[in-house]
C-alpha cells in the first residue's frame, strides 16, 4: 500500500511511518547538498537564522541538472546522503522531519532521528529523468552562486520513495540484504 | 600525413557528451531489462522497472539519465600518421566539453581547486588520457563518470603471495563497503597489474567494455564470471534494498607488473555507466 504524504510533514505523521512503507510526497520540499548545508549551518551559527523555516520541512539531497526551456527542472535524482551526515543531526534538532536521499546514514544521524522523530526516505538513485516528472515547480531560494548546489524550493506531486530508516531506527539497509545473502 | 582539424574534434566531443549522458547504451539497457525478469525481490523488481522507464524518458526527451552528468573522462587514441591542425588538442577537447554541457543542459559539477572548491561553471577541465597508436585515425571515447560511485572506488596494493584469492577478496570487500551508495546495480571495473597509477587507469578503461562482452584471456574471463556470481550473492540488490541484482557486469583489464607487487584497482560504477565513441 502506498502512503500519501503532504509536505510539510509533522513529527506526529513521521512517527506513524515504518521502514519499508512505499510513500508518495506532494507539497513543498527543499533541495540541499553538502555545500548548502555547510553554509546554512554557518549562517545559523552567526545569525540564528536559516534561509527557510525548517520546522516540519523535508530536505531532498539533490542537485538538479539545468532545466530545458519550458520545463520546471532538469533531471533530479538523489545524491549520496552520507556526505550530509556531518550536518543532519543539527538540522533534525532544528526541526527537520524528513530527509530524502540514497545510501547509508551514520549512527549520529540515526540517533538524532530517534531522539527528535525524523524519517529517512530513499529515492531511486540514477532515475533523475523519471523523478523530474514529479516536480511541478522549482525556484532557487538561497545560495544562487552555488549553481546546482543552491537551495531549491520544489513543488512536488506524488514524488515516489520508500521509508528506508524510520524514527525508531529500523533500517532496510541492515535488514533486507540478509534475506537474499547467499555468501 | 593525414590532417584533422581541431574543430572536428571539438564537435565530436560535444556530440558525445550530450548523447552519452542522455542515451543509455544498449548493453546496459538489456542487462537491466533481463535483471527485471530474474530479480526475486519485489522492491528490487520495481526499481529495475523504473530504471528502464527512466532510460526511456531520458532518451525521448534528450534529458540526462542521471543529474550527475559527471566529470568528463575522455580517452583519445591518436594514430601516429595524423597531424592535428588549427589548435591545441587539449583545448579543443575542453571546448567540446564546454559546448556539450551548455547546449545539452548537463550539470556542471567540476570545481577548479580541490580545496578552494569554486565551480568552473562549464564542467571543464576534462580528465583526458592520450594514447599513441598506429594508423591515421583518431578515436575519441567520452565517458562521463558520476561521483556517487567514483567515491566508492579503491586501490589495493597486494603482495604476490596473496594471488588470485587476494584479488577476489579485494573486489568483494570494495563492493560490500560500497553497499547502497553507488546506486546498485553496479558495474565493476577492475585493473590488475601494472603499477599504482596504471592499475587505476585500467580499472576505468575496463568500464568501457560492454557488460555482455567477457575478457579474451581465459583465466581472466573465468575470474570475471566468478566475481559476477559472487557479487550477486551478497544480497545488496537494487539500491541496496535487497535482492539478487547487485552487479550487471564485472570487467577486468590486466597488464604486466613488478616481481614484488600485485596492484588491484576497483573502479565502482553505477547502472548509468556512460560512454560513447567516434572515429575521425
Interface residues (C-beta under 8 A of the other chain):
Chain A: X35 X62 X63 X64 X65 X66 X67 X68 X74 X75 X76 X77 X79 X80 X82 X102 X103 X104 X122 X124 X125 X126 X127 X128 X129 X130 X131 X132 X133 X146 X147 X148 X149 X160 X162 X164 X172 X173 X175 X176 X177 X178 X179 X180 X181 X182 X183
Chain B: X40 X41 X43 X47 X50 X51 X53 X54 X55 X57 X58 X61 X63 X64 X65 X66 X67 X68 X69 X105 X106 X107 X108 X109 X117 X119 X121 X148 X151 X179 X180 X181 X183 X230 X233 X234 X235 X236 X237 X239 X240 X241 X242 X243 X244 X270 X271 X272
